[in-house]
Amino acid sequence: MSRATSRMRLVRGDITRLTTDAIVNAANRRLEPGGGVCGAIHRAAGPKLARACRELGECAPGEARITPGFELPSPHVIHAVGPVWQGGDRNEAQVLCNAYRSALRVARDHSLRSVAFPAISTGIYRFPLEQAARIAVRCVAEWLAEEPEFDEVLFAVISDDAERTYRRALALR
């Protein structure tokens, strides 16, 4: 197991209860409260999160922004916008990888050392879970190989299917 791989871990549970330096929100481009994990993060953080997001403006797919965590146990939320799945021939894989890397760069630039990710783009954006998990694990491992000071990346999942899928993707590294 490489040093990068040893710093990635799968956790089963509610991302809004984790105590990493930051949790990542699978955000929409307007950074507005939405459904799924985005809605859960906004509800748990309280109304100040939506206000902070409005002040940031829009965020393009593949990019990320940071806000305080407000009422969350994690002090920061990094909002990463993934791609909407359109069949796989519109650069979705690269945009998804960019979303993970952008979130990690934001964390590094704010001297954060641990981050928890949901399965970005696999909910209402319909990115196939198996492919998304492989992309997430590969892109995070590549980034960690270049960032020895970063402590840990968690992949937070809530379903049996997502847990099995991420376990397989992590085993391939």
Kinemage of the C-alpha trace (Angstrom):
@kinemage 1
@onewidth
@group {chain A} dominant
@subgroup {mainchain}
@vectorlist {calphas} color= white
{ca met a 1} P 0.000 0.000 0.000
{ca ser a 2} L 1.373 3.381 -0.970
{ca arg a 3} L 1.571 6.275 1.476
{ca ala a 4} L -1.129 8.069 -0.545
{ca thr a 5} L -3.462 5.067 -0.395
{ca ser a 6} L -2.902 4.639 3.329
{ca arg a 7} L -4.237 8.171 3.851
{ca met a 8} L -7.585 7.356 2.211
{ca arg a 9} L -10.314 5.727 4.264
{ca leu a 10} L -13.920 4.727 3.767
{ca val a 11} L -16.463 5.610 6.451
{ca arg a 12} L -20.103 4.645 6.609
{ca gly a 13} L -22.301 7.342 8.055
{ca asp a 14} L -23.608 10.860 7.964
{ca ile a 15} L -20.993 13.256 6.574
{ca thr a 16} L -22.533 16.098 8.588
{ca arg a 17} L -21.402 14.409 11.817
{ca leu a 18} L -17.734 13.995 10.868
{ca thr a 19} L -15.013 16.054 12.523
{ca thr a 20} L -12.472 16.440 9.748
{ca asp a 21} L -11.002 19.884 9.050
{ca ala a 22} L -13.557 20.169 6.245
{ca ile a 23} L -16.405 18.236 4.739
{ca val a 24} L -17.106 18.539 1.048
{ca asn a 25} L -20.518 19.490 -0.223
{ca ala a 26} L -21.602 18.008 -3.555
{ca ala a 27} L -22.791 21.442 -4.591
{ca asn a 28} L -24.726 22.882 -7.485
{ca arg a 29} L -23.191 25.729 -9.472
{ca arg a 30} L -25.181 28.387 -7.560
{ca leu a 31} L -24.084 26.895 -4.206
{ca glu a 32} L -27.730 26.910 -3.128
{ca pro a 33} L -29.267 24.428 -0.702
{ca gly a 34} L -30.453 21.427 -2.658
{ca gly a 35} L -31.444 17.845 -2.109
{ca gly a 36} L -29.376 14.862 -1.064
{ca val a 37} L -26.072 15.511 0.671
{ca cys a 38} L -26.170 19.195 -0.248
{ca gly a 39} L -29.503 19.669 1.508
{ca ala a 40} L -28.330 17.658 4.521
{ca ile a 41} L -25.194 19.799 4.873
{ca his a 42} L -27.157 23.036 4.595
{ca arg a 43} L -29.724 21.867 7.164
{ca ala a 44} L -27.048 20.752 9.632
{ca ala a 45} L -24.939 23.917 9.181
{ca gly a 46} L -27.884 26.271 9.633
{ca pro a 47} L -29.044 29.297 7.612
{ca lys a 48} L -25.710 31.126 7.807
{ca leu a 49} L -24.279 28.627 5.317
{ca ala a 50} L -26.735 29.648 2.601
{ca arg a 51} L -25.927 33.319 3.225
{ca ala a 52} L -22.185 32.640 2.989
{ca cys a 53} L -22.705 30.709 -0.243
{ca arg a 54} L -24.723 33.543 -1.795
{ca glu a 55} L -21.806 35.887 -1.097
{ca leu a 56} L -19.481 33.563 -3.050
{ca gly a 57} L -21.578 33.641 -6.199
{ca glu a 58} L -21.535 30.846 -8.747
{ca cys a 59} L -18.998 28.040 -9.018
{ca ala a 60} L -18.350 26.238 -12.299
{ca pro a 61} L -18.351 22.437 -12.545
{ca gly a 62} L -14.914 21.126 -11.611
{ca glu a 63} L -14.233 23.996 -9.214
{ca ala a 64} L -14.581 24.444 -5.448
{ca arg a 65} L -15.129 27.196 -2.863
{ca ile a 66} L -14.878 27.260 0.937
{ca thr a 67} L -17.102 28.569 3.712
{ca pro a 68} L -17.171 28.160 7.466
{ca gly a 69} L -18.994 25.089 8.757
{ca phe a 70} L -21.173 27.146 11.123
{ca glu a 71} L -23.189 24.596 13.168
{ca leu a 72} L -21.344 21.539 11.785
{ca pro a 73} L -18.718 19.662 13.817
{ca ser a 74} L -16.247 20.303 10.971
{ca pro a 75} L -15.079 23.913 10.934
{ca his a 76} L -15.223 24.248 7.129
{ca val a 77} L -17.343 23.225 4.166
{ca ile a 78} L -15.729 22.988 0.750
{ca his a 79} L -18.339 23.232 -1.984
{ca ala a 80} L -17.273 21.192 -5.034
{ca val a 81} L -19.391 21.212 -8.170
{ca gly a 82} L -19.347 18.004 -10.153
{ca pro a 83} L -20.660 17.379 -13.643
{ca val a 84} L -24.137 16.331 -14.649
{ca trp a 85} L -23.866 12.918 -16.340
{ca gln a 86} L -24.702 13.224 -20.043
{ca gly a 87} L -23.643 9.796 -21.223
{ca gly a 88} L -19.908 10.020 -20.623
{ca asp a 89} L -18.746 11.663 -23.819
{ca arg a 90} L -18.848 15.281 -22.618
{ca asn a 91} L -15.675 15.252 -20.507
{ca glu a 92} L -17.618 14.299 -17.375
{ca ala a 93} L -14.803 12.118 -16.004
{ca gln a 94} L -12.251 14.930 -16.184
{ca val a 95} L -14.648 17.470 -14.686
{ca leu a 96} L -15.364 15.077 -11.804
{ca cys a 97} L -11.647 14.557 -11.196
{ca asn a 98} L -11.161 18.326 -11.295
{ca ala a 99} L -13.877 18.766 -8.647
{ca tyr a 100} L -11.994 16.451 -6.258
{ca arg a 101} L -8.634 18.069 -6.993
{ca ser a 102} L -10.051 21.589 -6.665
{ca ala a 103} L -11.533 20.732 -3.280
{ca leu a 104} L -8.188 19.337 -2.123
{ca arg a 105} L -6.330 22.419 -3.385
{ca val a 106} L -8.743 24.665 -1.481
{ca ala a 107} L -8.124 22.575 1.641
{ca arg a 108} L -4.360 22.809 1.209
{ca asp a 109} L -4.499 26.545 0.522
{ca his a 110} L -6.360 27.004 3.833
{ca ser a 111} L -3.869 24.811 5.749
{ca leu a 112} L -6.432 22.058 6.282
{ca arg a 113} L -5.117 18.511 6.634
{ca ser a 114} L -8.201 16.271 6.586
{ca val a 115} L -11.244 16.255 4.334
{ca ala a 116} L -14.349 14.066 3.982
{ca phe a 117} L -15.946 13.630 0.561
{ca pro a 118} L -19.385 12.383 -0.419
{ca ala a 119} L -19.813 10.595 -3.755
{ca ile a 120} L -19.874 13.772 -5.845
{ca ser a 121} L -22.296 13.821 -8.819
{ca thr a 122} L -23.769 10.361 -8.125
{ca gly a 123} L -27.140 11.581 -6.826
{ca ile a 124} L -29.378 13.791 -8.904
{ca tyr a 125} L -26.496 14.426 -11.345
{ca arg a 126} L -26.705 10.668 -12.211
{ca phe a 127} L -22.969 9.952 -12.618
{ca pro a 128} L -22.647 6.122 -12.505
{ca leu a 129} L -21.480 5.180 -9.008
{ca glu a 130} L -18.934 2.547 -10.054
{ca gln a 131} L -17.184 4.903 -12.462
{ca ala a 132} L -17.421 7.876 -10.084
{ca ala a 133} L -15.851 5.893 -7.218
{ca arg a 134} L -12.909 4.782 -9.388
{ca ile a 135} L -12.363 8.359 -10.569
{ca ala a 136} L -12.574 9.744 -7.023
{ca val a 137} L -10.115 7.226 -5.584
{ca arg a 138} L -7.663 7.583 -8.492
{ca cys a 139} L -7.690 11.382 -8.530
{ca val a 140} L -7.405 11.684 -4.748
{ca ala a 141} L -4.561 9.127 -4.628
{ca glu a 142} L -2.668 10.997 -7.354
{ca trp a 143} L -3.128 14.273 -5.493
{ca leu a 144} L -2.055 12.782 -2.150
{ca ala a 145} L 1.094 11.370 -3.755
{ca glu a 146} L 2.113 14.980 -4.431
{ca glu a 147} L 1.019 16.314 -1.017
{ca pro a 148} L 2.889 14.531 1.790
{ca glu a 149} L 1.713 16.997 4.446
{ca phe a 150} L -1.950 16.143 3.993
{ca asp a 151} L -3.165 13.737 6.704
{ca glu a 152} L -6.336 12.024 5.571
{ca val a 153} L -9.135 11.875 3.034
{ca leu a 154} L -12.349 10.126 3.980
{ca phe a 155} L -14.947 8.881 1.544
{ca ala a 156} L -18.248 9.085 3.420
{ca val a 157} L -21.022 6.823 2.167
{ca ile a 158} L -24.476 6.026 3.484
{ca ser a 159} L -25.737 3.088 1.396
{ca asp a 160} L -24.707 -0.561 1.188
{ca asp a 161} L -24.167 -0.204 -2.560
{ca ala a 162} L -21.913 2.841 -2.188
{ca glu a 163} L -19.936 1.150 0.565
{ca arg a 164} L -19.323 -1.968 -1.579
{ca thr a 165} L -18.457 0.159 -4.605
{ca tyr a 166} L -15.943 2.351 -2.767
{ca arg a 167} L -14.381 -0.703 -1.068
{ca arg a 168} L -13.756 -2.194 -4.523
{ca ala a 169} L -12.325 1.081 -5.851
{ca leu a 170} L -10.004 1.425 -2.840
{ca ala a 171} L -8.877 -2.209 -3.173
{ca leu a 172} L -7.751 -1.517 -6.747
{ca arg a 173} L -5.234 1.110 -5.549
